[in-house]
């Protein structure tokens, strides 16, 4: 790798607030927020919407996420279309 052109690769905590789950890994992602980890060190933290702790495939629980009524907005805009044209 060429020196000086790649972002820093360092430990970062990814936190899924919906499932109260966090994991420490290495990443080039940056954040202004920090959190004290279990080992006593402080790491940058990135909040994520979904992880293996909250994803329906891994948990077996299905939940519908329809932010801002996207389906209703689509149906208002284009109406209910039948299967045939």
C-alpha positions as CSV (number, residue, x, y, z in Angstrom):
1,X,0.0,0.0,0.0
2,X,1.1,3.5,-0.7
3,X,1.9,5.4,2.5
4,X,-0.1,8.5,3.4
5,X,-3.2,8.0,1.1
6,X,-5.2,5.5,3.2
7,X,-7.5,6.5,6.1
8,X,-6.4,5.3,9.6
9,X,-7.5,1.8,10.5
10,X,-8.2,1.7,14.2
11,X,-10.5,0.1,16.8
12,X,-14.1,1.4,16.7
13,X,-17.2,0.5,18.7
14,X,-20.4,-0.1,16.7
15,X,-23.5,0.3,18.9
16,X,-27.1,-0.9,18.1
17,X,-29.2,1.1,20.4
18,X,-32.4,-0.7,19.6
19,X,-31.0,-4.0,20.8
20,X,-28.7,-2.6,23.5
21,X,-25.8,-4.3,21.8
22,X,-22.3,-3.1,21.0
23,X,-19.2,-4.7,19.5
24,X,-15.6,-3.6,19.1
25,X,-13.9,-4.1,15.8
26,X,-11.4,-2.3,13.6
27,X,-12.6,0.2,11.0
28,X,-11.7,3.3,9.0
29,X,-15.0,4.9,10.0
30,X,-14.8,8.1,12.1
31,X,-17.0,9.6,14.8
32,X,-16.9,12.6,17.2
33,X,-18.6,10.5,19.9
34,X,-16.7,8.2,22.2
35,X,-17.5,5.5,24.6
36,X,-15.6,3.8,27.4
37,X,-15.3,0.1,26.5
38,X,-15.2,-2.9,28.9
39,X,-11.4,-2.9,28.8
40,X,-11.3,0.6,30.3
41,X,-10.1,2.3,27.0
42,X,-12.1,5.0,25.2
43,X,-13.0,4.4,21.6
44,X,-15.0,6.2,18.9
45,X,-18.5,5.0,18.7
46,X,-20.8,4.7,15.7
47,X,-24.6,4.2,16.2
48,X,-26.1,1.8,13.7
49,X,-29.8,1.1,13.1
50,X,-29.6,-2.7,12.8
51,X,-27.1,-5.4,13.7
52,X,-27.2,-9.2,14.2
53,X,-28.8,-8.6,17.6
54,X,-31.8,-6.9,16.0
55,X,-32.0,-8.2,12.4
56,X,-35.0,-10.5,11.8
57,X,-33.0,-13.1,10.0
58,X,-30.8,-13.7,13.1
59,X,-33.5,-13.1,15.8
60,X,-36.4,-14.9,14.2
61,X,-38.7,-12.0,15.0
62,X,-40.2,-10.0,12.1
63,X,-40.9,-6.4,12.5
64,X,-42.2,-4.0,10.0
65,X,-40.3,-0.8,9.5
66,X,-42.3,1.8,7.5
67,X,-40.7,5.1,8.2
68,X,-42.8,8.1,7.2
69,X,-45.5,6.0,5.6
70,X,-43.7,5.2,2.4
71,X,-46.2,2.6,1.2
72,X,-49.1,4.9,1.8
73,X,-47.3,7.7,0.0
74,X,-46.6,5.5,-3.0
75,X,-50.2,4.4,-3.1
76,X,-51.5,7.9,-3.0
77,X,-49.1,9.0,-5.7
78,X,-49.7,6.1,-8.1
79,X,-52.9,4.5,-6.9
80,X,-53.6,0.8,-6.4
81,X,-52.6,-0.9,-9.6
82,X,-53.9,-4.4,-10.5
83,X,-51.8,-7.3,-11.4
84,X,-52.5,-7.0,-15.2
85,X,-52.0,-3.9,-17.2
